[in-house]
């Protein structure tokens, strides 16, 4: 806006040869004569006769206009001036209109209307039409008349600036559908207070159609901080704010109250940004704090604070019944959500979300992330360093129900169980979870890290390959996979304690000088090492020499037990030079056999281990664990 257009009503805007402001009630004010301002004489011709580009003072009085009129002069409006067009009459200001502040100077009680054209400067105020933020006056009619003027400016490809004075404005419904490019400026704390006991929506923003939105407009609505939507005594609404076809706009929305469907509903909207602070206390059934109404919500970026506050508590402050509310229903593509959700049954529902990025934390919610919609798959979403508080009996991520999810990536999450709770689950994959990747998680006071199937009922046959859920991190307790292409366990550097003895112990005695073991498990493959040095005495012991204490049982391989070649001392068997260790199938111990060319394999028994000697064994063995 040009500097001259920013001047207030008190600025002496020069015109012509710099002769100052002219009085519109002077006999020679303009070609249409002077304004009478008695509410009886038609002042329309006098208004129309004010010279273009010339400034005129409009003093107190009632300016009756009986026929549609265009004003090209520059009016400076004084307190007490009233413009009163009759029914069907339109007064249009084409010249610049200096902002007179919060004066109620437009009287539309007879059914006429006032418009502002391209040269007017674009600043309008609801108070001009009589809107009053006194928490008493109903402002529906004044806001409707104001919005009609804003739509005219928008239709002429202008950006109307609505300056709203601080106060509480009571209303039943404000229809801003079609008021494109409206920039609202709040002068202090502004509250729009819905009063309808059977209302549908407090404020409705609708930019038009998808085609016009994408091809024509930019910057549909700019909703400021300090401007909130609340509900008055006895009011009941389905929605606080509805936004449709809003594009490239700044939305700093504050909403509080009880809304049976959603505090804010958002659909067919792109490339918007802002800060959303919404609290929906509806508790009679499922309701949303913020809802993306369809999957045509794309490339938006919001910081948010969503609160359900619908739980039922006992006298000690413990939750006895969780709310059915949903904090954020995220749909659409490539949106960025950065904030926190609290006090909801389900914090975030990602059904229908594709390629969205989520930051922030959830607290005091029964479930943090869900996929509940049977018709909307969640695809390729990323959670970046999230913090999930897991309540007693709660689940952080339940992303395998409904249509499920695929390609979800969770980076450096913290799963924090609520102190003193139980049955706290980090991730429930249900039956419809595909391609889940969890990187570097932290589990604090979590009872179950992962549960549910690794992939859905369709499995690999439907093209859903199974990526490792523990790609870089594996829990202490293996989550077994039935898929041959999935790596489901990894453990390295673990210790085990080797123990030697005979099949029938008798009076055997082993004094262990060395008994150490290590192993690494990769999937179903176990690599085990051990070193043993022990003094042995026996007289009644018998049977095979055995090494027990292997870290994992060997799989049942139908005679294909693992074999190794240990180094040894303290074993004597005439005619044999080689000793082998062998793990019988489906066993967790090792036996020893002797081999020689031209001779049958012979077991190492108590008879081959002299009493009073020292047995030394060092070995490494690889074997297969059960899947």
C-alpha positions in Angstrom: 0.0 0.0 0.0 1.3 3.5 -0.9 2.4 5.8 2.0 -0.5 8.2 1.2 -3.0 5.4 1.6 -1.7 4.6 5.1 -2.6 8.1 6.5 -5.4 8.4 9.1 -8.5 10.5 9.0 -6.6 13.3 10.8 -3.9 13.6 8.1 -4.2 16.6 5.9 -3.9 14.8 2.6 -3.1 17.4 -0.1 -5.1 17.6 -3.3 -5.2 19.8 -6.4 -2.9 22.7 -5.8 -2.5 21.9 -2.1 -5.5 24.0 -1.0 -6.4 21.6 1.9 -9.6 19.8 2.8 -12.9 21.2 1.5 -16.2 21.1 3.4 -18.7 18.8 1.7 -21.5 21.1 3.1 -20.2 24.2 1.4 -22.5 25.5 -1.4 -19.7 25.1 -3.9 -18.5 21.7 -2.6 -18.9 20.0 -5.9 -20.8 19.8 -9.2 -23.8 18.2 -7.4 -24.1 20.9 -4.8 -23.6 20.7 -1.1 -24.6 17.9 1.3 -27.6 18.7 3.4 -27.3 15.8 5.9 -30.8 16.0 7.3 -31.8 12.5 6.6 -34.6 13.7 4.3 -33.0 15.3 1.3 -31.3 12.9 -1.2 -27.6 13.7 -0.8 -26.6 11.2 -3.5 -26.0 13.8 -6.3 -23.9 15.9 -3.9 -21.7 12.8 -3.1 -21.4 11.9 -6.7 -20.4 15.5 -7.5 -17.4 15.6 -5.2 -14.3 16.0 -7.5 -12.0 13.1 -8.0 -8.8 13.2 -6.0 -10.1 16.1 -3.8 -10.5 15.7 -0.1 -13.8 16.6 1.5 -14.9 16.7 5.2 -18.1 14.8 5.9 -19.4 16.3 9.2 -22.0 14.9 11.6 -25.4 14.3 10.0 -27.5 11.7 8.1 -26.5 11.3 4.5 -29.6 9.8 2.7 -28.9 8.3 -0.7 -31.9 7.4 -2.8 -30.2 6.0 -5.9 -27.0 4.1 -6.5 -24.0 6.4 -6.4 -20.3 6.3 -7.1 -18.1 8.5 -4.9 -14.7 9.5 -6.5 -13.7 12.2 -4.0 -11.7 11.5 -0.9 -14.0 11.6 2.2 -12.8 12.5 5.7 -15.5 11.1 7.9 -16.2 12.9 11.2 -17.8 11.4 14.3 -21.6 11.5 13.9 -21.7 11.2 10.1 -24.1 8.5 9.0 -24.4 7.2 5.4 -27.9 5.8 4.9 -28.5 4.2 1.4 -32.1 3.1 0.8 -33.3 -0.3 -0.1 -31.7 -1.6 -3.3 -29.2 1.3 -3.4 -25.4 0.8 -3.5 -23.0 3.6 -2.6 -19.6 2.8 -4.0 -16.4 4.6 -3.0 -13.9 4.5 -5.9 -11.6 7.2 -4.4 -9.3 6.7 -1.4 -11.1 6.4 1.9 -9.0 7.4 4.9 -9.6 5.1 7.9 -11.9 7.0 10.3 -11.2 4.4 13.1 -14.0 2.5 14.8 -16.8 4.8 14.0 -20.2 3.4 13.1 -20.8 5.5 10.1 -22.7 3.1 7.7 -26.4 2.8 8.4 -27.7 -0.1 6.3 -31.0 -0.4 8.3 -33.0 0.5 5.1 -31.5 -2.3 3.1 -28.9 -0.5 1.1 -25.2 -1.4 0.9 -21.8 0.2 0.7 -18.9 -1.0 -1.5 -15.3 0.0 -1.8 -13.5 -0.1 -5.1 -9.9 -0.4 -6.3 -8.8 3.1 -5.3 -10.3 3.0 -1.8 -7.2 1.6 0.0 -8.9 -1.6 1.0 -9.1 -0.9 4.8 -12.5 -1.7 6.2 -13.7 -2.3 9.8 -16.7 -4.3 11.0 -17.4 -1.5 13.4 -18.3 0.8 10.4 -21.4 -1.3 10.0 -22.2 -1.4 13.7 -20.3 -4.4 15.0 -19.6 -3.9 18.7 -17.3 -6.1 20.9 -19.2 -5.4 24.2 -20.1 -9.1 24.9 -23.7 -8.1 24.7 -24.6 -7.0 21.1 -25.4 -9.7 18.5 -23.3 -8.9 15.5 -24.5 -11.3 12.8 -26.1 -8.6 10.6 -23.2 -6.2 10.9 -20.7 -8.9 10.1 -22.8 -10.0 7.1 -22.8 -6.5 5.7 -19.1 -6.0 6.4 -18.4 -9.4 4.6 -20.4 -8.4 1.6 -18.1 -5.3 1.2 -15.0 -7.5 1.7 -16.2 -9.9 -1.0 -16.5 -7.0 -3.5 -12.9 -6.0 -2.9 -11.8 -9.7 -3.2 -13.7 -10.0 -6.5 -11.7 -7.1 -7.9 -8.5 -8.9 -7.1 -7.7 -6.7 -4.1 -6.7 -7.7 -0.6 -9.1 -6.2 2.0 -7.7 -5.5 5.4 -10.2 -5.9 8.2 -9.2 -4.1 11.3 -11.1 -5.5 14.3 -11.1 -3.6 17.6 -10.4 -5.5 20.8 -13.5 -6.9 22.5 -15.9 -9.9 22.6 -18.2 -10.0 19.6 -21.3 -12.2 20.1 -22.7 -13.9 17.0 -24.6 -17.0 15.9 -22.7 -17.6 12.6 -20.2 -15.6 10.5 -20.2 -16.7 6.8 -16.8 -15.7 5.3 -17.3 -18.0 2.3 -15.8 -16.2 -0.7 -14.1 -13.4 1.2 -10.8 -14.2 -0.4 -7.5 -12.6 0.4 -9.0 -11.1 3.6 -6.3 -10.0 6.0 -7.7 -9.7 9.6 -5.8 -7.4 11.9 -6.8 -7.7 15.6 -6.2 -4.6 17.7 -5.8 -6.4 21.0 -7.6 -9.5 22.3 -10.6 -10.3 20.0 -13.1 -13.0 20.9 -15.8 -14.2 18.5 -18.4 -15.7 20.9 -20.8 -18.3 19.4 -24.2 -18.1 21.0 -26.4 -20.5 19.0 -27.8 -23.3 21.2 -28.2 -25.5 18.1 -25.5 -24.2 15.9 -23.5 -25.9 13.1 -20.5 -23.6 12.6 -19.3 -20.5 14.4 -17.2 -19.2 11.5 -17.0 -20.6 8.0 -14.1 -19.8 5.7 -14.4 -21.1 2.1 -12.2 -19.8 -0.6 -14.3 -21.1 -3.5 -13.4 -24.0 -5.8 -10.3 -26.0 -6.2 -9.7 -24.7 -9.7 -10.1 -21.0 -8.9 -8.0 -21.5 -5.8 -5.1 -23.0 -7.5 -5.1 -20.9 -10.7 -6.2 -17.5 -9.4 -5.7 -16.7 -5.8 -2.8 -16.5 -3.4 -3.1 -15.5 0.2 -6.7 -16.4 0.8 -7.1 -15.6 4.5 -4.8 -14.2 7.1 -6.1 -14.9 10.5 -4.1 -13.2 13.3 -2.9 -14.1 16.7 -5.0 -12.7 19.5 -8.2 -13.5 17.6 -10.1 -16.4 19.1 -13.3 -18.4 18.7 -15.2 -19.3 21.9 -18.7 -20.4 23.0 -21.1 -18.4 25.1 -23.4 -19.8 27.8 -25.7 -22.5 26.5 -24.2 -22.5 23.0 -23.7 -25.8 21.2 -22.0 -26.2 17.8 -20.6 -29.0 15.6 -17.7 -26.9 14.4 -15.8 -23.9 15.7 -14.1 -23.0 12.4 -14.5 -24.6 9.0 -11.9 -24.0 6.3 -12.3 -25.1 2.7 -10.2 -24.1 -0.4 -8.0 -21.9 1.7 -4.6 -21.5 -0.1 -1.3 -19.8 0.7 -2.7 -18.2 3.9 -1.5 -17.5 7.4 -3.8 -19.0 10.0 -3.1 -18.3 13.7 -6.2 -19.8 15.1 -7.3 -20.1 18.7 -10.4 -22.0 19.5 -11.9 -23.3 22.7 -15.3 -24.8 23.6 -17.3 -28.0 23.2 -17.8 -29.0 19.5 -19.5 -32.3 18.6 -17.6 -32.8 15.3 -14.4 -30.7 15.4 -13.0 -27.6 16.9 -11.5 -26.8 13.4 -12.3 -28.6 10.2 -9.8 -28.3 7.3 -10.2 -29.6 3.8 -9.3 -28.8 0.1 -6.5 -26.5 1.3 -2.9 -26.1 0.3 0.3 -24.2 1.3 -0.9 -22.7 4.5 1.0 -22.0 7.7 0.6 -20.7 11.2 0.0 -21.6 14.8 -3.1 -23.5 15.9 -4.2 -23.5 19.6 -7.4 -25.5 19.9 -9.2 -27.0 22.8 -12.3 -29.2 22.3 -13.9 -30.3 25.5 -16.7 -32.4 24.0 -17.2 -35.6 25.9 -20.5 -37.1 24.8 -18.9 -39.1 22.0 -16.0 -39.1 19.5 -15.0 -35.6 18.3 -11.9 -34.1 16.8 -9.9 -31.2 18.1 -8.5 -30.6 14.5 -9.7 -32.6 11.5 -8.5 -32.7 8.0 -11.9 -33.5 6.3 -10.4 -35.2 3.3 -7.1 -36.1 1.7 -6.9 -32.9 -0.4 -5.0 -31.1 2.3 -1.5 -30.7 1.0 1.9 -28.9 1.7 0.7 -27.1 4.8 2.9 -26.4 7.8 1.5 -25.8 11.2 2.7 -25.5 14.8 -0.1 -26.6 17.1 -1.3 -27.3 20.6 -4.4 -29.5 20.7 -6.2 -30.4 23.9 -9.1 -32.8 24.3 -9.7 -32.5 28.0 -12.5 -35.0 28.0 -11.2 -37.6 30.4 -13.1 -38.7 33.5 -11.1 -38.5 36.8 -11.6 -39.8 40.3 -11.1 -37.8 43.5 -7.4 -38.6 43.5 -6.8 -37.2 40.0 -6.6 -40.6 38.3 -8.2 -41.2 34.9 -11.2 -43.6 35.3 -12.4 -43.3 31.7 -10.5 -41.9 28.7 -12.2 -39.5 26.2 -13.2 -40.8 22.8 -11.8 -37.6 21.2 -9.2 -37.4 18.4 -6.6 -34.7 18.7 -5.4 -34.5 15.1 -6.8 -36.3 12.1 -4.0 -35.8 9.5 -4.8 -36.5 5.9 -3.3 -35.4 2.6 0.2 -35.1 1.3 3.5 -33.5 2.4 2.1 -31.6 5.4 4.3 -30.8 8.4 2.8 -31.0 11.9 4.9 -29.7 14.8 3.3 -29.6 18.2 1.7 -31.5 21.1 -1.5 -33.2 21.8 -3.0 -34.0 25.3 -6.2 -35.1 26.9 -7.5 -37.2 24.0 -8.4 -40.8 23.5 -6.4 -41.0 20.3 -3.8 -38.2 19.8 -3.0 -38.5 16.1 -4.9 -40.5 13.5 -2.7 -40.8 10.3 -5.3 -42.6 8.2 -5.1 -41.1 4.7 -1.9 -39.2 5.4 0.8 -39.6 2.8 4.4 -38.3 3.2 3.5 -36.2 6.2 6.2 -35.2 8.8 5.4 -35.1 12.5 7.3 -33.5 15.3 6.5 -33.0 18.9 5.0 -35.0 21.8 1.8 -36.5 23.1 0.8 -36.8 26.7 -2.2 -38.0 28.7 -3.7 -39.8 25.7 -4.8 -43.5 25.7 -3.1 -44.0 22.2 -0.7 -41.6 20.6 -0.7 -42.6 16.9 -3.4 -44.7 15.2 -4.8 -45.8 11.9 -8.5 -46.2 12.4 -10.0 -45.6 9.0 -10.7 -48.9 7.1 -10.8 -47.0 3.8 -7.7 -44.8 4.1 -4.1 -46.2 4.1 -1.4 -44.2 5.9 1.6 -44.2 3.5 5.2 -43.0 3.8 4.9 -40.8 7.0 7.8 -39.9 9.2 7.9 -39.1 12.9 11.0 -37.1 13.8 12.3 -37.4 17.4 8.8 -37.8 18.9 8.1 -38.1 22.6 5.2 -40.5 23.4 3.9 -40.7 27.0 2.4 -44.1 27.4 -0.4 -44.3 30.0 -1.5 -47.2 32.1 -3.0 -49.7 29.6 -2.1 -47.4 26.7 -0.3 -47.8 23.4 2.0 -45.2 21.8 1.6 -46.4 18.1 -1.3 -48.6 17.0 -0.7 -48.4 13.2 -1.9 -51.7 12.0 -5.7 -51.4 12.4 -8.2 -50.1 9.8 -6.5 -49.9 6.4 -3.2 -49.8 8.2 0.1 -48.2 7.3 3.1 -48.7 5.1 6.5 -47.1 4.9 6.2 -45.4 8.3 9.6 -44.3 9.7 10.1 -43.4 13.3 13.4 -41.6 14.0 14.8 -41.5 17.6 11.5 -41.8 19.4 11.2 -41.8 23.2 8.5 -44.1 24.6 8.0 -43.0 28.2 5.7 -45.1 30.3 3.7 -43.3 32.9 5.2 -44.1 36.3 3.3 -46.7 38.3 1.4 -48.0 35.3 1.2 -51.4 33.6 0.4 -52.9 30.3 2.2 -50.1 28.5 2.9 -50.9 24.8 5.2 -48.9 22.6 4.2 -50.2 19.1 1.2 -52.4 18.2 1.5 -53.4 14.5 -1.9 -55.1 14.4 -2.4 -57.0 11.2 -1.9 -54.2 8.6 1.5 -52.8 9.2 4.0 -52.8 6.3 7.5 -51.4 5.9 7.8 -50.1 9.4 11.2 -48.7 10.4 12.1 -47.6 13.9 15.6 -46.0 14.4 17.3 -45.6 17.7 14.3 -45.8 20.0 14.4 -45.3 23.8 12.1 -47.3 26.0 11.5 -46.1 29.5 9.1 -48.1 31.8 7.5 -49.8 28.8 6.0 -53.3 29.4 5.8 -54.4 25.7 8.0 -52.9 23.1 6.4 -54.4 20.0 3.3 -56.5 19.4 1.2 -57.6 16.5 2.0 -59.1 13.2 5.0 -57.9 11.2 2.9 -57.6 8.0 -0.8 -57.8 7.2 -2.9 -60.7 5.9 -1.9 -60.1 2.3 1.8 -60.6 3.1 4.5 -60.7 0.5 2.2 -62.1 -2.2 0.5 -58.8 -2.5 3.8 -57.0 -3.0 4.2 -55.8 0.5 7.8 -56.8 1.2 8.8 -57.0 4.9 11.6 -54.6 5.9 13.2 -55.2 9.3 11.4 -53.4 12.0 14.6 -53.4 14.0 16.8 -52.1 11.2 19.4 -50.7 13.5 18.1 -51.6 16.9 16.9 -54.9 18.2 15.0 -55.4 21.5 16.5 -57.7 24.1 13.7 -60.2 23.5 13.5 -61.4 19.9 10.4 -60.7 17.9 10.4 -63.8 15.7 9.5 -63.5 12.1 8.1 -66.2 9.8 9.4 -64.4 6.8 12.7 -65.9 5.4 13.8 -62.5 4.2 13.5 -60.7 7.4 16.3 -60.2 9.9 14.6 -60.3 13.2 17.3 -60.5 15.9 20.9 -59.4 16.6 22.9 -59.8 19.7 26.7 -59.5 20.0 29.3 -59.6 22.8 27.0 -61.6 25.1 28.5 -64.0 27.7 27.7 -67.6 28.4 29.2 -70.0 30.9 30.5 -73.4 29.6 30.3 -76.4 31.9 31.9 -79.9 31.3 30.8 -83.2 32.7 29.8 -86.8 31.9 26.4 -88.1 30.9 26.3 -90.1 34.1 27.9 -87.9 36.7 28.7 -90.4 39.4 31.4 -89.0 41.7 32.9 -86.7 39.1 34.6 -83.5 40.3 35.7 -80.6 38.1 37.8 -77.8 39.5 37.4 -75.0 36.9 40.4 -72.8 36.4 39.0 -71.2 33.2 35.4 -71.2 32.0 34.6 -68.3 29.7 32.2 -68.0 26.7 31.0 -65.5 24.2 28.5 -65.6 21.4 26.9 -63.5 18.6 23.4 -64.2 17.3 22.4 -62.9 13.9 18.9 -63.9 13.0 18.8 -67.7 13.5 22.6 -68.1 13.3 24.6 -68.5 16.5 28.4 -68.1 16.6 29.7 -69.3 20.0 33.2 -69.4 21.5 34.5 -70.9 24.7 37.7 -71.8 26.7 37.8 -74.4 29.5 40.6 -75.5 31.8 39.6 -77.9 34.6 41.2 -80.5 36.9 39.0 -83.6 36.9 38.7 -86.7 39.3 36.2 -89.5 39.0 35.8 -93.2 39.7 32.1 -94.0 39.2 31.3 -91.5 36.4 30.4 -92.9 33.0 28.9 -92.0 29.6 29.8 -89.4 27.0 31.9 -86.3 27.7 29.5 -83.2 27.4 29.8 -79.5 27.2 26.6 -77.8 28.5 25.3 -74.3 28.9 25.2 -73.3 25.2 23.5 -69.9 24.9 20.7 -71.0 22.5 19.2 -74.3 21.7 20.0 -75.8 18.3 17.1 -76.1 15.9 15.6 -79.5 15.0 17.5 -80.3 11.8 16.8 -84.0 11.4 20.4 -85.2 12.1 22.2 -82.1 10.8 23.7 -81.1 14.1 26.6 -78.6 14.0 30.2 -79.9 14.2 33.4 -78.2 15.2 37.1 -79.1 15.7 38.3 -78.0 19.1 41.9 -77.9 20.4 42.2 -80.2 23.4 44.4 -81.7 26.2 43.7 -84.4 28.8 41.8 -86.8 26.4 43.4 -90.1 25.5 41.9 -92.6 23.1 44.2 -95.2 21.5 44.3 -95.1 17.7 42.5 -91.8 17.3 44.2 -88.4 16.7 41.2 -86.0 16.0 38.5 -84.9 18.3 35.2 -83.3 17.1 32.5 -81.4 19.0 29.0 -82.1 17.9 25.6 -80.5 18.9 22.8 -83.1 18.7 19.8 -81.8 16.9 17.2 -79.9 19.0 19.7 -79.8 21.9 21.6 -77.2 24.0 24.7 -79.2 24.7 27.7 -80.6 22.9 29.2 -84.1 22.8 32.6 -85.1 21.6 33.7 -87.8 19.0 37.0 -89.1 18.0 38.0 -89.9 14.4 40.8 -91.7 12.6 41.4 -92.9 9.0 40.1 -96.3 8.5 38.2 -96.4 11.8 34.6 -95.8 12.8 33.7 -92.6 14.7 33.9 -93.3 18.5 32.4 -91.2 21.3 34.7 -89.6 23.9 33.6 -91.1 27.3 34.7 -91.0 30.9 37.1 -93.9 30.1 39.0 -91.6 27.7 39.5 -88.8 30.3 42.1 -90.0 32.9 41.2 -89.1 36.5 43.6 -86.7 38.2 44.3 -85.0 34.9 43.6 -81.6 33.5 41.2 -81.1 30.6 41.6 -78.1 28.3 39.1 -77.3 25.5 39.1 -74.3 23.2 36.5 -74.2 20.4 34.3 -72.1 18.1 31.1 -73.4 16.7 28.4 -72.0 14.4 24.9 -73.5 14.6 21.3 -72.7 13.7 18.8 -71.6 16.3 15.0 -72.2 15.9 13.2 -69.5 13.9 
